[in-house]
Amino acid sequence: MKRQGGFTLIELVVVIVILGILAVTAAPKFMNLQNDARKASLEGLKGSIQGAAGIVYGKSAIEGKESTATAKVGDIDVAYGYPQATSAALGAAVNGLSTDWTCDTPKDGSIKCTFKGKTSYFVDGASGDACYVKYTQAKSVSEAATTVVVADGNSCK
């Protein structure tokens, strides 16, 4: 009588159970990739805005307009050499900003940009979620423009 080699049904079930446990523990790591991708896109926009602001400041310095409260460098409105916090000024400085992103100008002298098509992307206050890039224009000669990424809560999911 020949003895056949192979796996028993119990062994196959045990292997399937182990693979299921591994999948359950690894799945949350891969499910969060969309959130990470959105945050990375915001970081990319932040870098684009900072780079454009640096170039505009360099052009302003060459033209001697880096110390004036409002001026125009080419077709970009500047404040103390940096682009003003308006959709028009940043749109002229950053390629693709107006076509790929939605920007809103609140009353605090800044501009907030998020993904195109999102209607409710930031809530100012203690209880709101947030997912945007905030650019604040320069307020004086000694205070440069700032760009920060805000990605809190569930809005970036």
C-alpha positions as CSV (number, residue, x, y, z in Angstrom):
1,M,0.0,0.0,0.0
2,K,1.4,3.4,-1.0
3,R,1.2,6.3,1.4
4,Q,0.1,9.5,-0.3
5,G,1.6,12.7,0.9
6,G,-0.4,15.9,1.2
7,F,-2.0,18.3,3.6
8,T,-4.9,17.4,5.8
9,L,-8.0,19.5,6.0
10,I,-7.1,20.7,9.5
11,E,-3.7,21.9,8.3
12,L,-5.2,23.8,5.5
13,V,-7.8,25.4,7.8
14,V,-5.0,26.4,10.3
15,V,-3.0,28.1,7.5
16,I,-6.1,30.0,6.3
17,V,-6.8,31.2,9.8
18,I,-3.2,32.4,10.2
19,L,-3.4,34.3,6.9
20,G,-6.7,35.8,8.0
21,I,-5.1,37.0,11.3
22,L,-2.2,38.5,9.4
23,A,-4.6,40.3,7.0
24,V,-6.6,41.7,9.8
25,T,-3.5,43.2,11.5
26,A,-2.0,44.5,8.3
27,A,-5.1,45.9,6.7
28,P,-5.4,49.1,8.8
29,K,-1.8,50.0,7.8
30,F,-2.8,50.0,4.1
31,M,-6.2,51.5,4.6
32,N,-4.6,54.7,5.9
33,L,-2.8,55.3,2.6
34,Q,-5.4,57.7,1.3
35,N,-5.1,59.9,4.3
36,D,-1.3,59.9,4.0
37,A,-1.5,60.7,0.3
38,R,-3.7,63.7,1.0
39,K,-1.4,65.0,3.7
40,A,1.5,64.5,1.3
41,S,-0.3,66.5,-1.4
42,L,-0.8,69.3,1.1
43,E,2.9,69.2,2.0
44,G,3.7,69.5,-1.8
45,L,1.4,72.5,-2.1
46,K,3.1,74.1,0.9
47,G,6.5,73.6,-0.7
48,S,5.3,75.1,-4.0
49,I,3.9,78.2,-2.2
50,Q,7.1,78.6,-0.2
51,G,9.3,78.2,-3.3
52,A,7.2,80.7,-5.3
53,A,7.2,83.2,-2.4
54,G,11.0,83.0,-2.3
55,I,11.3,83.6,-6.0
56,V,8.9,86.5,-5.8
57,Y,10.8,88.0,-2.9
58,G,14.0,87.8,-4.9
59,K,12.4,89.6,-7.8
60,S,11.0,92.2,-5.3
61,A,14.5,92.7,-3.8
62,I,16.0,93.2,-7.3
63,E,13.4,95.9,-8.1
64,G,13.8,97.5,-4.6
65,K,10.2,96.7,-3.6
66,E,10.8,94.4,-0.6
67,S,10.3,97.1,2.0
68,T,6.9,98.5,0.8
69,A,3.6,97.5,2.2
70,T,2.0,97.0,-1.2
71,A,3.6,96.9,-4.6
72,K,3.4,95.0,-7.9
73,V,6.1,92.7,-9.2
74,G,5.2,91.7,-12.8
75,D,1.6,90.7,-12.4
76,I,1.8,89.7,-8.8
77,D,0.6,91.9,-6.0
78,V,3.2,91.8,-3.1
79,A,3.3,92.9,0.5
80,Y,6.8,93.5,1.8
81,G,8.2,91.5,-1.1
82,Y,6.1,88.4,-0.7
83,P,2.9,87.6,-2.6
84,Q,-0.2,88.9,-1.0
85,A,-2.7,86.4,0.5
86,T,-5.2,86.6,-2.3
87,S,-6.2,84.0,-4.9
88,A,-5.0,86.2,-7.7
89,A,-1.6,86.9,-6.3
90,L,-0.9,83.3,-5.3
91,G,-2.4,82.0,-8.5
92,A,0.0,84.1,-10.5
93,A,2.9,82.9,-8.4
94,V,2.1,79.2,-8.2
95,N,1.5,77.3,-11.4
96,G,-1.7,75.2,-11.3
97,L,-3.0,76.7,-8.0
98,S,-6.3,77.9,-9.4
99,T,-6.9,74.9,-11.5
100,D,-6.0,72.1,-9.0
101,W,-6.9,73.6,-5.6
102,T,-9.8,75.5,-4.0
103,C,-8.7,78.6,-2.1
104,D,-10.6,80.8,0.3
105,T,-9.6,84.1,1.9
106,P,-10.9,84.5,5.4
107,K,-10.7,87.9,7.2
108,D,-7.5,87.3,9.1
109,G,-5.1,88.3,6.3
110,S,-4.4,84.7,5.1
111,I,-5.5,82.3,2.4
112,K,-6.5,78.7,2.9
113,C,-6.3,76.1,0.1
114,T,-7.5,72.6,-0.1
115,F,-8.4,69.9,-2.7
116,K,-10.5,71.0,-5.7
117,G,-14.1,70.1,-5.3
118,K,-14.2,69.9,-1.5
119,T,-16.8,72.4,-0.2
120,S,-16.3,72.2,3.5
121,Y,-12.6,71.9,4.1
122,F,-11.9,73.9,7.2
123,V,-13.7,75.0,10.3
124,D,-12.2,77.7,12.5
125,G,-12.9,76.9,16.1
126,A,-12.0,74.3,18.8
127,S,-14.3,71.6,17.6
128,G,-13.7,71.6,13.8
129,D,-11.7,69.2,11.6
130,A,-9.2,70.7,9.3
131,C,-7.4,69.8,6.1
132,Y,-5.8,72.8,4.3
133,V,-2.6,74.8,3.6
134,K,-2.6,78.3,5.2
135,Y,-0.5,81.1,3.7
136,T,-0.2,84.3,5.7
137,Q,1.3,87.3,3.9
138,A,4.1,89.3,5.4
139,K,2.9,92.0,7.8
140,S,6.2,94.0,8.1
141,V,9.7,94.2,6.8
142,S,11.0,92.0,9.6
143,E,8.2,89.4,9.4
144,A,8.3,87.1,6.4
145,A,5.3,85.3,4.9
146,T,4.4,81.9,6.5
147,T,3.0,78.7,5.1
148,V,1.7,75.9,7.3
149,V,-0.2,72.6,6.7
150,V,-3.1,71.9,9.0
151,A,-4.3,68.3,8.8
152,D,-6.3,67.4,11.9
153,G,-9.3,65.3,12.5
154,N,-11.2,63.4,9.9
155,S,-11.3,65.9,7.1
156,C,-8.3,64.5,5.3
157,K,-9.7,61.0,5.1
